[in-house]
Amino acid sequence: MTDNDARSTTAGSAEAVIASVPKQLYVGGEWRAAQGGATFDVLDPSTGDVLCAVADATPADGRAALDAAVGAQASFAAVPPRQRADMLTKAFDLLHERIDDLARLMTLEMGKPLAEAKGEIAYAAEFFRHFAAEAVRIDGGYQTAPAGGSRFLVAKQPVGPCLLITPWNFPMAMGTRKLGPAIAAGCTSVIKPAHQTPLSMLALVDILREAGVPDGVVNVVQTSDPNGVMEPLIRSGEARKLSFTGSTKVGRILLEQCADKVLRTSMELGGNAPFVVFEDADLDEAVEGAVAAKMRNMGEACTAANRIYVHESVIEEFGDKLAKAMAAMPVGRGLDDGTRVGPLIDDAALRKVSELVEDAVERGASVLTGGEPGQGAGYFYPPTVLTGVPETATMASEEIFGPVAPLTSFSTEDEAIAAANNTEYGLVSYVYTNDLRRSLRVAEALETGMVGLNQGVVSNPAAPFGGVKMSGLGREGGSTGIDEFLEIKYIGITT
């Protein structure tokens, strides 16, 4: 079956969708097996069944991919910006043309409900459209030296070959969020997707190939040995940038490795997002926002509301409304009609969420809904609301990464701000209030890179995404996102 034949079976069987995706490594414009022929299995988290096997890259494969990126860098940097923009625009169109199959593929390997997967494909495509526009707006500067006698030219140039590491929870969007600005800036790359969800990335790079991205510009090395494959590439000095989305624990390790050759880094790391509801908030809007901030991707998001602080005068009403809303969300396989909550990614994730809930209950929290893992196949955990969660509970300081909403009361604005900032993380926070002055005071006082004021979703390709403290370095998206892939060069001219 050819690629076109397989694609023509659209939204048909799961087998047809899986069959349409290459399973090999993509290096230097060619699909190839891993050296030694090793493979690893990709599982369906809703059943635990094997979907397929994909090539398992070795360190030698990683080296070959970086060689291809290095070899293509000079010629790709010379490609006119408009041509790079056209590649991204074509890829944007192809993503929308194939949104049904791509969403189905993502649901199979990652578990999120089909409607949400379609939303991610559309969101992912927007990064290509956004950075297509940015590609033709890379600017510089010209000025007279303050003392006269010379002129300053300022140019922006591609940083060079990049290493891109993406997570499993948004397997398409996190790819386009990195590849979009890299291609727009004229950078080549080696991208390593999470081993749980390589299929979405393999489908994406096939689309980029079809969109006209030259051989060697984008190379994909999925592997079950990420450190063994990526560390030598980081330490080689031939790559000039690393962009990573994942846990703070891994991010620290990668930063240490990057220090050896002083690589440019972008780090989008962990989160511990506070969600603050003041007494004057519209509670129905706040509940809707909390569901959006908590339950996107089954709570498996770094932006997920992790600590929900509600004013003591409204916490009982808010808790009842939130529990009712979350209890009404159907749990099931993402491909099933009506499903709002799919499985967690794997057994380890299910165990972690279960243990966090058990710990909170043992420390005095009360369960308003949910609280028990599902039975049978798949890694399912029901939407859960806890109230009276003490600061000593482990979930008060760790990312839950699951569909669990812990509620804690507060009495004053200062108390809410202090509690929200009492974490080493600083990615995003959410505030619900109808007091304009308070909203500005609190937004400025919160130690996070992003704030959602009366909204539960802040992610937007046109806005700078990123955090402070242990939540990372740099920004992705927005007009600043492409700067992460550009170096500034100053040229002095005597006149």
N, C-alpha and C positions, 0 to 999 in steps of 0.2 A: 504493500500500500504506500503510495507517495504521500508527501505532506499535504498536498492539495486534496487528494482523495480522502485522507483522514479528516481534514478540516470540514469537508463537505458533509460529514455525518453530524455536524453541530449538535449541540444540546441533546444528543442521543444518549447512548449507553455510556456508563462510566468507563468501560473498557475502550471505547472508541476515543474518548477524550484523552485517556492516558496514552493510548497508542500514537496519538498525533504529536506527542512531545518527544524531542530527541532525548536520549538517556546518556549520551556520552559527554566528554569534556569538550569545551569549545576553545581552541587554542590556535592563534594565528589564522583565523578564518576557516578552520577545518574542525569537523566533529571527529573526535578520536577516542579510542579506548584508553583507560588508564594503563600506565606501564605495569606489566605483570597481569593485566586483565582483571584486577580486583573490582568488586562491586559492593554496594550496601543496599539494604532494603529501605523503601519508603512505606510508611504505615498509614493507614486510615485511622485517626484517633477515635472515630465514632464506633469502630468495631474491633480495632487491634489487628485487622487483617493486613497482609502485604499487598500494596498496590502495584509495585513494580520494583525492579532493581536498577540502580544507576551506577555509572562509573565512579570509582572511589579514588580520587587523585592521590598521588604519592608526592613526596618532596621534589622528585625529579620532574613531575608534571607541573608543579608550581613554578619551578625554575624555567621550564619551557614557556609557560604562560608569560612570565615576566620578561623573558628574552623577546617574545613576540611584541609585548607592549613597548619595550625600549626601542626595538627596531622600527616600530611604526610611529614613534613620537614625533620626530622631526617633520616627516611628510604630513602628518595629520595637523600639526600646529600651523602648517602653511596653507591648509585648506581655508578658503575664504569663509568668514563668519556666516554669510548668507547660505552657503552650502551646508554648513553644520546645522543651521537653523532649519533648513529644508528636511534634513534627515530626521530631526526631532519631530517636526510637524507630520511627516509621513508616518512615523512610529505612533504618534498620537492618534492618527486616523485608523491605523491598523488595530490598535488596542480597542477602540470603540467598535470597529467592525466585528471583532471576535470576542466581545465582552461576555457573551453567554458561555462559550466554551472555556474561556479563561477563568470565569467565576466558578464554574463547575469544577475545574481542575483545582482551584484554590480550596474550595470546600472539601474536596476529597482528601487532600494532603494536610490541611490545617484544621478543618472542622467548623469554621465559622458558617453561619447560615447563608444560604445562597444569595438572598437579597443584600446582605451585608458585604458579601464577596463582590457582588456587582458594584456596590458603592465604592469598594476599595479600588477596583479596576478603573473606574471613572476618576477617582482621586489620583491614582497613580498616573493616569494619562495627562492630568493637568500639569504635573511637573514638567513633562516634555513640552507642552504648549507654553508654559511660563518661561522656561529656559530657552526655548527657541527665540522668544522675543529678547531675552537678555543677551543672547549670543551676538546680536547686531548692535548692542549698546555698550560694549566694552569700551571704556573711554580712557583718557589720560589727561595730560595738562601741559600748559606752556605759560611761563611767566618770566618777567625780568628779575634778575637778582636784586635784592634790596639795595645793595651798594652800587649797582650798575656794572657794566663791563662784561656781563655774561648773561646767558639765558638758561633757564631750566626746562628740560623736557621730562615728562613723566609718562612712562609707558607701562602697560599691564600685559604680561605674557603668561602663557600656560606654566603651571608649576612643574609639570612633567608627569612621568608615569605614576599612577596612583594605585594604591591597594584599598579595596572597598570590601567591608565585611558587613553583611546584613543579617537581621534576626528572622526568626520564624513567624512572629506574630502578625507582621504585615509584609508578607514575602514579595509582593509586587511593588507596593508603594515605597518601601524603603530602598528598593532597587532603583526606581526612577528618580527618587529624591537625591540619590548620589550620582547616578549615571547621567541624568539630565544636565546638571551644571558641569560635570567633567567633560562631556561631549561639547557643550556650548563653549567652554573655555579653550578647547583644543587639547585636552589631556587624554592620553590612553590609560587603560586600566586593566587590572586583574581583580575580578570580583569573586568572593567566596560566599555563597548563600549558606544559611543554616542547614545542617544535615537533615533536619526533620522536614524541610520544605524546599527541596531543590527544584522541583518541577516548574514552579511559577517562574523562577529565574531562567531556567532553560528555555521556557516558552518566550520569555521576554527577549532574551538575546537572539533568538531565532527571528523575532520581529525586527530587531535592530539590524540584523543582517539583511533582511528583506528590504528595510528602509534605506539601505545604501551605505551603512556605516562600514568603512573600509576594513579589510582583514587586519587583524592584530590590534585594532583600536579597543575592542572589548573582548576580554578573555574570561571564561568561567571555569573555576575549579572547585566543584563540590567535593567534600571529603569527610570521612569519619575521623580524621586526625588533623583538626584545624591548627593546633599549635605546631605540629611537625611540618605542616605544609607552609604555613604563613610566617613563622618566626624567621626562617632563613631569608625569606624575601624582604622582611622588614630590616633585618640586619645587613643586607647586602649593600645598601647605599644606592642601589640603582633605581629603586622607587623613591620618589621625593615627597609623597604624601600618603597618609593613612586616614581613612574615614571609617569610623566604627560606630555601629548602633548595637547596644547590648548592655550587659550588666556592668555595674561599677567595679565589681571584683575583677572581671576580665579586662575592663578598660584600664585599670591601674597596671596590670601586667603588660598590656600593649604599650602604654606610655613609657614604661621602663625600657622596653625593647626599642621604641622609637628614639629614645634619648641617645642611643649608641651612635646613630648617624644623623641626629638632629632633624628628624622628619617633621614636616608640617603635619599637624593632627587636627581632626575634628572628632569630637567624642560626644555622642548622644547616649547618656548612661541612664542609671536608674532614677526612679521617682518615688515620692511619698506624698502625693498631692493632698493638700487640705481642701475641704469643701465647707465653706462657712456660711451658715444661714442665720441672718439676724432677725430680730423679732418683727421688723417692719416689712419683711420680704413677702412677696406673693407666694404662698406655700405651694399652690398647684404648679406654678412655674418652677419653683425650687425643686419639687419632686421630679418634674419632667427633666430638669437639668441634671439632677442627681442620677437618674436612670441612664441618661445619655453619657454622663461622665464616668459612671461606674460600670455599666454593662456593655459598652462598646467592646466588641471582640471578646465577650465573656469575661470582661475584667482583665484580660491579658494584654494590657497596654501600659506603657510607662506614664501615660497621662491619666490613667484611671484614678478616680477619687479614692484615696486610700484611708483617709481619716475625715469623718464627717462631723463637724462641730455645729451644734444647733443650740440656739438660745434656749435657756431653761424654760421660758414661758411658752414655747411652741414645740418643744421636742416631742412631747407625747403625740400631738396631732400630726406633726411631720412624720414621726416614726410609723404611725398607723397608715398614713397615706402611702408612704414609700413601701411598706411591707405589702400592702394590697396591690400596688402596681407591679412589684417584682414577683409576687406569687402568681400573678396572672400571665407571666411570660412562659409560653410553652417551651419545654426542654426536649431536645431530640436530635436526630441526625440532621445535619445542615441541609441535606438535599430534600428533606421532607417538607411538604407544604405547611406553612404556618409556624414552623420552628423559629423561635426568637433567640434561643440559647443553645449553642452546640456544646461539644465536649471540650475539655481542657486538652492541651497538646499531648500529654503523655502521662504515664503512671506516676512519675516523680512529681509532676505538677499537681496531680490529684491528691497525693499523699501530703504534700506541703499545705495545701488549702485546708484539708481535713485537720491536720495538726494545729494550724493556726486557730481554727474555730474552736477546737477542743480546749486549747490553752486559754483562750479568752473566756470561755464559759466556766472553766475551772477557777478563773480569777474573778468571777462575779458577773460577767455579762449575761444578758437574757436574750433568748432567741425569739424574734418576732415572726420569722418565717424561715423555712429551709433548715439548714444545719446538719443534714445527713447526706453523705455521698450516695450516688445512684447505685443500683444493683445490676449485675449482669455485664455484658460486653460494653466496651467504650469507657472513656474517662470523664464521666458526667458528674457534675456537682450542681445542685439546684441554686437558684437565686436565693440569697440568704441576707437577712437583716438582723443585726445584733444591736442591742441598746445597753447603755451603761458600761461601755467598754473602758476599763481602767487604763491609765498610762503605763502600768506595769505589764500589760498584755504584749506579747511579742509582735502582734500585728500593728501595734501603735508605732513601732519603729522600723518594721520591715515591709517591703512591698508584698501585698497579698497575691497579686497576679491571678485573681479568680473572682467569681461573681458574689463577693461578700462585702456588704456595706456595714461598717461599724460606726455606731452613733455615740457621741459623747456630748454632754451639755456644757455650756459656759454661761457666765452671767454678765460680763462686761466686754467692751470692745478690746481693751488692752489685754484682757485674758485670752480672747480668741486669737489675737495677733501673736501673742507669746507662744501659745500652743501650736499654732500653724508653723511658726518659725523654728520650733524645737525639733529640728531634724538636720542631719548632715546633707540632705538632698535639697534641691531647689529648682525643679523643672517647671511645674505649673501649679497654680492655685485657682480656686473658684470662689467667688463671693456673690451672695444673693442679698440685696438690700435695695430699697427704693429711695434711700437717702443719698442724693448726689454727693454732698460733701463727705459723707462717710465713705462712699465708694472710692473716692479719690484718695482719702487718707489711708484707707486700708490697702488699696492697690499699691500705693507707694511704699507702704511699710512692709509688705510681704516680700520675703527674700526668695523670689523665684524669677525665672527668665520670662515667664508668660503668666498672664492673669486673665481668667474668664469672668467678666462682670455680667452677671445675670445671663450667662450662657454656659452650657455644659460641654461644648466641643470648641476647641480653639484652633485646631490644625487647619491650615490653609496654605496652599502652595505659594501664594503671593505674600505671605507673612513670614518673618524670621522665626524659625522654630529652634529652641535650644534652652538650656538651663544654666544655673550658677551652682556654686559649691560642688558637691560630689555628683551633680547631675550632668556635668560635662563641660566641654570647651567648644566655642564656635557656634555658628548658626547655619541651619539648612533652610532653603526656601527664601522667598522674598528677594529683594534687589541685592541683599548682602550675600545670598547663598553662593553666587558665582565667584565672589571674591575669595572664598575659601580655596578655590582652584587656580588662583592667579597670583603671580609674584609682581611686585611693583619695582620697576627699574627707573632710576634717576639718571639722566644724561645731561652733563653740564657742557655748555658751548660758549667759548670765548667770542665776543663780538668786537 
